[in-house]
């Protein structure tokens, strides 16, 4: 058992598994925030995959490759089929959040925690938004978990739908 204090300073106890999950979530969020710091404000460009302009799925793909050594599919259409579908109230840092929005009718971002996600916005480029904003609440479709327990293909980091389900 580990002793942990909550936001009010109350002493809580957690099992080894709970403690490890908490540390893992902090590490995942930290890696995503490092990526955000490096890409913040880069403008949106449909089909773009560089700092001259990037679209939402390329930002997700680049983040997972650079921060987690994972090769995700390039398009939002393909990204919405990987991993395990999860309920919104079960979101964890690193989960993909998918929307019916954007120039293609599909949009993807990466959940950070506390109802926040990072994405390449068509209007503001790479930024952090809140799932609670009316625009995103109305367009939210689903979330996918691709990080915990993801099996990697022969150690090369390639993920396939069958392996993640």
C-alpha positions in Angstrom: 0.0 0.0 0.0 1.1 3.6 -0.7 0.1 6.7 1.2 -1.1 9.5 -1.1 -2.7 12.8 -0.2 -5.7 14.1 -2.1 -6.2 17.7 -3.2 -7.6 18.5 0.3 -4.6 17.1 2.1 -6.4 14.0 3.2 -4.3 10.8 3.5 -5.4 8.1 1.1 -4.1 4.7 0.5 -3.7 3.0 -2.8 -2.7 -0.5 -3.9 0.5 -1.0 -5.9 -1.6 -1.3 -9.1 -3.4 2.0 -8.4 -0.2 3.8 -7.5 1.5 2.5 -10.7 -1.5 3.6 -12.8 -1.4 7.1 -11.2 2.4 7.4 -12.0 1.9 6.1 -15.5 -0.9 8.7 -16.2 1.4 11.5 -14.9 4.2 10.2 -17.2 1.9 10.0 -20.2 0.5 13.5 -19.6 4.1 14.9 -19.2 5.2 13.4 -22.5 2.1 14.8 -24.3 2.7 18.2 -22.8 6.4 18.1 -23.9 5.1 17.5 -27.4 2.6 20.3 -27.1 5.2 22.7 -25.9 7.3 21.9 -29.0 4.3 22.3 -31.4 2.1 24.9 -29.8 0.7 27.4 -32.3 1.9 25.5 -35.4 -0.8 26.3 -37.9 -3.3 23.8 -39.3 -2.9 22.5 -42.8 -5.0 19.7 -44.2 -2.6 16.9 -45.2 0.3 18.7 -43.5 2.7 16.8 -41.3 5.4 19.3 -40.4 6.0 22.5 -38.5 5.0 24.4 -41.6 1.5 23.1 -41.1 -0.1 20.0 -39.6 -3.5 18.4 -39.5 -5.1 16.7 -36.5 -4.3 13.1 -37.4 -0.7 13.9 -38.3 -0.3 15.6 -34.9 -1.6 12.5 -33.2 0.5 10.2 -35.3 3.7 12.4 -34.7 3.0 12.6 -30.9 2.7 8.9 -30.5 5.7 8.1 -32.7 8.0 10.7 -31.0 6.8 10.3 -27.4 5.8 6.7 -27.2 7.6 5.0 -30.1 4.3 3.9 -31.6 3.3 4.0 -35.2 -0.4 4.9 -35.5 -2.2 5.2 -38.8 -2.0 8.5 -40.7 -5.7 9.4 -41.1 -8.4 10.1 -38.6 -10.6 7.6 -40.4 -8.0 4.9 -39.7 -7.2 6.1 -36.2 -10.9 5.8 -35.1 -10.6 2.0 -35.7 -7.6 1.3 -33.5 -7.4 0.5 -29.8 -10.3 -0.1 -27.6 -13.5 2.0 -27.5 -14.0 3.5 -24.1 -16.7 5.5 -22.4 -16.2 9.2 -21.9 -16.3 9.0 -18.1 -13.4 6.5 -18.3 -11.0 8.7 -20.2 -7.3 8.6 -19.2 -4.3 10.7 -20.5 -3.2 9.5 -23.9 -6.7 8.3 -25.0 -7.7 9.5 -28.5 -10.8 11.7 -28.5 -12.8 11.7 -31.8 -15.3 14.2 -33.1 -17.6 14.8 -36.0 -16.0 18.1 -36.9 -13.3 19.8 -39.1 -12.8 20.1 -42.8 -13.2 16.4 -43.4 -16.1 15.8 -40.9 -13.7 14.0 -38.6 -11.4 15.3 -36.0 -9.0 13.7 -33.4 -7.1 14.9 -30.4 -5.3 13.4 -27.4 -6.8 13.5 -24.0 -4.7 15.2 -21.2 -7.0 14.8 -18.2 -9.3 17.2 -16.4 -11.6 17.4 -19.5 -8.7 18.9 -21.6 -7.3 17.6 -24.9 -4.5 18.7 -27.3 -5.1 18.8 -31.0 -4.4 20.6 -34.3 -7.4 22.9 -34.5 -8.4 24.1 -38.0 -8.8 27.7 -36.7 -5.9 28.0 -34.1 -3.4 25.3 -35.0 -1.9 23.1 -32.2 -3.7 24.0 -29.0 -5.4 22.7 -25.9 -9.2 22.7 -25.7 -11.8 21.6 -23.2 -14.3 18.8 -23.9 -16.8 20.9 -21.8 -16.8 23.7 -24.5 -20.2 23.6 -26.2 -18.6 23.2 -29.7 -16.7 20.0 -28.6 -19.5 18.6 -26.4 -21.9 18.8 -29.4 -19.5 17.1 -31.8 -17.9 14.4 -29.5 -18.3 11.0 -31.0 -16.1 8.5 -29.1 -12.7 7.8 -27.4 -10.2 5.1 -28.1 -7.5 3.7 -25.8 -4.3 2.8 -27.6 -1.6 3.0 -24.9 -2.1 0.6 -21.9 -1.6 -3.0 -22.8 -1.1 -2.3 -26.5 0.6 -5.1 -28.2 3.4 -4.2 -30.5 4.0 -6.1 -33.7 7.4 -7.9 -33.5 8.8 -5.1 -31.4 8.7 -2.5 -34.2 5.9 -0.4 -32.7 3.4 -1.0 -35.5 -0.2 -1.2 -34.1 -2.9 -3.1 -35.8 -6.6 -3.1 -35.1 -6.7 -6.8 -34.4 -3.9 -6.6 -31.9 -5.5 -3.8 -29.9 -8.9 -5.3 -29.5 
